[in-house]
Amino acid sequence: MVVIVFRTQLKDGIDEKALTALGERMFEIASAMPGFVSYKDFAAADGENVSIVEFDSQETLAA
């Protein structure tokens, strides 16, 4: 299994609607890739966010 972690820190005044749309698009792309296993988002009260994307192998991710 291959795990990819995206870590972000939101700035004041961020367009949350645009960010939500971007997150949905990222999920669409990742979930359509060969070997996709899961996609999970986590958010902290201080604005830090983590997305974890899992694939079944390095080979499917590279494809």
C-alpha positions, -999 to 999 in steps of 0.1 A, spaced: 0 0 0 11 35 -8 -1 65 13 1 101 1 -4 129 26 -14 165 17 -10 190 45 -23 225 43 -28 255 66 -57 278 57 -52 315 57 -77 341 69 -101 351 42 -100 318 23 -129 312 -1 -142 281 16 -167 274 -12 -139 273 -38 -118 252 -15 -147 227 -11 -151 225 -49 -114 219 -53 -114 191 -27 -144 175 -45 -125 176 -78 -94 161 -62 -115 132 -49 -130 127 -84 -95 125 -100 -79 103 -73 -108 79 -71 -108 73 -108 -71 63 -108 -61 27 -111 -53 12 -77 -72 38 -57 -81 26 -22 -94 55 -2 -93 93 3 -99 109 38 -98 145 50 -91 157 85 -93 193 98 -80 208 130 -96 238 148 -65 259 140 -71 257 103 -46 229 95 -59 202 72 -46 168 62 -58 146 33 -47 110 31 -49 92 -2 -42 54 -4 -33 34 -34 -27 -4 -36 8 -2 -50 36 21 -63 31 7 -98 -6 17 -100 1 51 -86 29 57 -112 5 46 -140 
